[in-house]
């Protein structure tokens, strides 16, 4: 039961992340916003590799 809840939570987080990133253009993905150390592309890549 606990494993199912965890998998549901991970599925929700993945779907939410993909939905938020869906409309980001290539140019926007490479921008490092002021006050941040990395671009959206870097952060998405980091999320992808950590979960793999």
Residue pairs with C-beta under 8 A, 6 or more apart in sequence:
10 51
14 51
17 44
17 47
21 40
21 44
24 40
28 40
29 39
29 40
29 41
29 44
30 39
30 40
30 41
31 39
31 40
32 38
32 39
38 46
